[in-house]
Amino acid sequence: MDIGIYTWFGFSYPFDKKIKLIKNAGFHSVMTWWGDEYNEINGSKEMEPEIIRNNDLKLENTHFSFTGINSIWEDSLDGQDIFNKYLSYINDCKTFEIPAAVMHVSSGDNPPPYGQLGLDRFKRLIEKAEKNGVFIALENLRKLEYLDFLFDNIKSDKLKFCYDSGHNNCFTPNIDCLKKYGDKLIALHLHDNDGRCDQHLLPFNGTINWKHIMEQLKEINYKGVLALEIDAQFIDVSQEFTIAEYLSEAIKRAYKLMEN
């Protein structure tokens, strides 16, 4: 199984040098962020796919920016703007040969009610993804009923699921999201926490039952990338590790997961 990592993992470092360090640490693939929030750190997002491929890494998927995502359910200018932004992002995926994108479908504890307007927008986004040959993977967050609503009402081979272990542990600990949505799984965001909040810790530094998760992945015959979404700044360990040491420890934890 290939091992991947999100390109932001808590260290501010030039993107091209960070990609080289990821490659040198032994990772096979990366996930990126598709938004303009981190341009000062990473540079233009449009430059990233070439840098990644020039370093013989696979670009597994990108994560669409979720700033303002709740408005996609609302009849407002903001709602129309974010819908148009996602249409353009799906076109970007085709242009830059990014096979899949991860999306949030709500934010926080009190998003607007899901309904027909938002459903129609998501249907049109998936239609665009179908035309462009791009998978859209919806991620588990606090409000799983939004995922249920979309999965129940949109039938498409391009609509998939991204499993986030940290979100499952701290937001919906009594629901087995892999069992619930595993038949749609194409992407992983693996990280740990203490069950109280989203911390993006290295695996085995929190309370997640990793043996159960790995057994679930085996049971559903998951063949994709074992992808880490860790972040040294959530619980600041950036003073304990150099960037190279952190990546080295991360890949050791990934192989330890596979031992399960």
C-alpha positions as CSV (number, residue, x, y, z in Angstrom):
1,M,0.0,0.0,0.0
2,D,1.3,3.4,-0.9
3,I,1.8,6.0,1.8
4,G,0.8,9.6,1.4
5,I,0.7,12.9,3.3
6,Y,-1.0,16.2,3.1
7,T,1.5,18.9,2.0
8,W,0.7,21.2,4.9
9,F,1.8,19.3,8.0
10,G,2.7,22.2,10.3
11,F,6.0,23.6,9.1
12,S,6.3,26.8,7.2
13,Y,8.8,25.9,4.5
14,P,9.2,26.7,0.7
15,F,6.8,24.3,-1.1
16,D,9.4,22.9,-3.5
17,K,11.9,22.1,-0.7
18,K,9.1,20.6,1.4
19,I,8.1,18.3,-1.5
20,K,11.7,17.1,-1.8
21,L,11.8,16.3,1.9
22,I,8.5,14.4,1.6
23,K,10.0,12.4,-1.2
24,N,13.2,11.8,0.7
25,A,11.3,10.6,3.7
26,G,9.9,7.7,1.6
27,F,6.3,8.9,0.9
28,H,4.7,7.9,-2.4
29,S,2.0,10.5,-2.8
30,V,0.6,13.8,-1.5
31,M,-2.6,15.6,-1.0
32,T,-2.8,19.4,-1.6
33,W,-5.1,22.3,-0.7
34,W,-7.0,24.0,-3.6
35,G,-7.6,27.5,-2.4
36,D,-5.7,30.8,-2.1
37,E,-5.5,31.0,1.7
38,Y,-1.9,29.7,1.8
39,N,-0.3,31.5,-1.2
40,E,2.2,33.4,1.0
41,I,3.5,30.1,2.3
42,N,3.1,27.8,-0.7
43,G,2.9,30.1,-3.6
44,S,0.3,29.7,-6.3
45,K,-1.7,26.4,-6.1
46,E,-1.5,26.1,-9.9
47,M,2.3,25.6,-9.7
48,E,2.1,22.8,-7.2
49,P,1.1,19.8,-9.5
50,E,4.2,20.3,-11.7
51,I,6.5,20.5,-8.6
52,I,5.0,17.4,-7.2
53,R,5.3,15.4,-10.4
54,N,8.8,16.6,-11.0
55,N,9.8,15.0,-7.7
56,D,8.2,11.6,-8.8
57,L,5.4,11.9,-6.3
58,K,1.7,11.1,-7.1
59,L,-0.8,13.8,-6.6
60,E,-3.6,11.7,-5.1
61,N,-6.2,14.4,-4.5
62,T,-6.7,18.0,-3.6
63,H,-8.8,19.5,-0.8
64,F,-11.2,22.3,-2.0
65,S,-11.2,25.3,0.3
66,F,-14.2,25.2,2.5
67,T,-14.3,28.9,3.6
68,G,-18.0,29.9,3.5
69,I,-19.2,26.4,2.7
70,N,-22.4,26.8,4.7
71,S,-23.7,29.4,2.2
72,I,-24.0,26.7,-0.5
73,W,-27.3,25.7,1.2
74,E,-28.6,29.3,1.2
75,D,-30.4,31.4,-1.4
76,S,-27.8,34.2,-1.4
77,L,-25.1,35.9,-3.4
78,D,-22.5,34.1,-1.2
79,G,-24.2,30.8,-2.0
80,Q,-24.1,31.4,-5.7
81,D,-20.5,32.6,-5.5
82,I,-19.2,29.5,-3.7
83,F,-21.1,27.3,-6.1
84,N,-19.4,29.1,-9.0
85,K,-16.0,28.8,-7.3
86,Y,-16.4,25.0,-6.9
87,L,-17.4,24.7,-10.6
88,S,-14.1,26.5,-11.5
89,Y,-12.2,24.2,-9.1
90,I,-13.6,21.1,-10.8
91,N,-12.4,22.6,-14.1
92,D,-9.0,23.2,-12.5
93,C,-8.8,19.5,-11.6
94,K,-9.2,18.5,-15.2
95,T,-6.7,21.1,-16.3
96,F,-4.0,20.1,-13.8
97,E,-4.8,16.3,-14.0
98,I,-5.9,16.0,-10.4
99,P,-8.0,12.8,-10.2
100,A,-10.0,13.6,-7.1
101,A,-11.1,16.4,-4.8
102,V,-12.2,16.3,-1.2
103,M,-15.0,18.6,-0.1
104,H,-16.7,19.6,3.2
105,V,-20.5,20.0,2.9
106,S,-21.1,22.0,6.1
107,S,-19.2,23.7,8.9
108,G,-19.6,24.1,12.6
109,D,-22.4,22.9,14.9
110,N,-25.2,25.0,13.4
111,P,-25.1,25.0,9.6
112,P,-28.2,26.1,7.6
113,P,-30.7,23.3,7.0
114,Y,-30.0,21.1,4.0
115,G,-32.6,21.3,1.3
116,Q,-33.4,21.3,-2.4
117,L,-31.4,24.4,-3.4
118,G,-28.2,23.0,-2.0
119,L,-29.0,19.6,-3.4
120,D,-29.5,21.1,-6.9
121,R,-26.1,22.8,-6.6
122,F,-24.3,19.6,-5.6
123,K,-26.0,17.7,-8.4
124,R,-24.6,20.2,-10.9
125,L,-21.2,20.0,-9.3
126,I,-21.2,16.2,-9.7
127,E,-22.5,16.5,-13.3
128,K,-19.4,18.8,-13.9
129,A,-17.2,16.2,-12.2
130,E,-18.6,13.4,-14.4
131,K,-17.9,15.4,-17.5
132,N,-14.3,16.2,-16.3
133,G,-13.6,12.6,-15.1
134,V,-13.0,13.8,-11.5
135,F,-14.0,12.1,-8.3
136,I,-15.6,14.2,-5.6
137,A,-15.1,12.7,-2.1
138,L,-17.3,14.1,0.7
139,E,-15.7,14.2,4.1
140,N,-17.2,13.3,7.5
141,L,-17.5,16.2,9.9
142,R,-19.9,17.0,12.8
143,K,-23.2,16.7,10.8
144,L,-23.4,13.3,9.1
145,E,-27.0,13.9,8.1
146,Y,-25.7,16.3,5.3
147,L,-23.7,13.4,3.9
148,D,-26.7,11.1,4.2
149,F,-28.9,13.6,2.3
150,L,-26.4,14.0,-0.6
151,F,-25.6,10.3,-0.9
152,D,-29.2,9.4,-0.7
153,N,-30.2,11.8,-3.4
154,I,-27.3,11.8,-5.9
155,K,-26.4,8.6,-7.6
156,S,-23.1,8.9,-9.4
157,D,-19.9,6.9,-9.8
158,K,-18.0,10.1,-9.3
159,L,-19.5,10.9,-5.8
160,K,-17.4,9.2,-3.2
161,F,-16.3,9.4,0.5
162,C,-13.2,10.6,2.3
163,Y,-12.8,9.1,5.7
164,D,-11.3,11.4,8.4
165,S,-10.3,9.4,11.5
166,G,-9.8,12.5,13.7
167,H,-13.3,13.9,12.9
168,N,-14.9,10.5,13.6
169,N,-13.1,10.2,17.0
170,C,-14.0,13.7,18.3
171,F,-17.2,14.6,16.5
172,T,-19.1,11.4,16.0
173,P,-17.4,8.8,18.2
174,N,-20.5,6.6,18.5
175,I,-20.9,6.2,14.7
176,D,-18.6,3.9,12.7
177,C,-18.2,6.1,9.6
178,L,-16.1,3.5,7.7
179,K,-18.9,0.9,8.2
180,K,-21.5,3.5,7.2
181,Y,-19.9,4.9,4.1
182,G,-17.1,2.4,3.4
183,D,-18.6,1.3,0.1
184,K,-17.9,4.8,-1.3
185,L,-14.4,5.2,0.2
186,I,-11.6,6.5,-2.1
187,A,-9.6,8.7,0.3
188,L,-8.2,8.8,3.8
189,H,-7.3,11.6,6.2
190,L,-5.6,9.7,9.0
191,H,-4.6,11.5,12.2
192,D,-5.2,11.1,16.0
193,N,-6.7,13.1,18.9
194,D,-7.7,12.7,22.5
195,G,-11.4,12.6,21.7
196,R,-12.1,16.1,22.9
197,C,-11.2,18.2,19.8
198,D,-9.7,18.0,16.4
199,Q,-5.9,17.9,17.0
200,H,-4.3,16.2,13.9
201,L,-1.8,14.3,16.0
202,L,0.5,11.6,14.8
203,P,-1.2,8.2,14.9
204,F,-0.8,6.5,18.3
205,N,-0.5,9.8,20.1
206,G,-4.2,9.9,20.9
207,T,-7.1,7.7,21.7
208,I,-8.1,6.3,18.3
209,N,-8.5,2.5,18.0
210,W,-6.2,2.1,15.1
211,K,-6.5,-1.7,15.1
212,H,-10.2,-1.4,14.5
213,I,-9.7,1.1,11.6
214,M,-7.2,-1.0,9.9
215,E,-9.4,-4.1,10.2
216,Q,-12.3,-2.1,8.7
217,L,-10.1,-1.0,5.8
218,K,-9.2,-4.6,5.2
219,E,-12.8,-5.8,5.5
220,I,-13.9,-3.3,2.8
221,N,-10.9,-4.2,0.7
222,Y,-9.6,-0.7,0.5
223,K,-6.8,-0.5,-2.1
224,G,-6.1,3.2,-2.0
225,V,-3.3,5.3,-0.4
226,L,-2.7,5.3,3.4
227,A,-2.8,9.0,3.7
228,L,-1.8,11.1,6.8
229,E,-3.4,14.5,7.5
230,I,-1.2,15.4,10.5
231,D,-0.2,18.9,11.7
232,A,2.6,19.6,14.0
233,Q,1.1,23.0,15.0
234,F,-2.2,21.9,16.4
235,I,-0.5,20.6,19.6
236,D,2.8,22.3,18.9
237,V,5.5,19.7,18.5
238,S,7.4,21.8,15.9
239,Q,9.9,22.6,18.6
240,E,10.5,18.9,19.3
241,F,11.3,17.9,15.7
242,T,13.0,19.3,12.7
243,I,10.9,19.1,9.6
244,A,12.9,16.1,8.4
245,E,12.6,14.3,11.8
246,Y,8.8,14.9,11.8
247,L,8.4,13.4,8.4
248,S,10.6,10.4,9.4
249,E,8.5,9.8,12.5
250,A,5.3,10.2,10.4
251,I,6.3,7.5,7.9
252,K,7.3,5.2,10.8
253,R,3.8,5.6,12.2
254,A,2.3,4.9,8.8
255,Y,4.2,1.6,8.6
256,K,3.1,0.8,12.2
257,L,-0.5,1.3,11.1
258,M,0.0,-1.3,8.3
259,E,1.3,-3.8,10.8
260,N,-2.2,-3.8,12.2
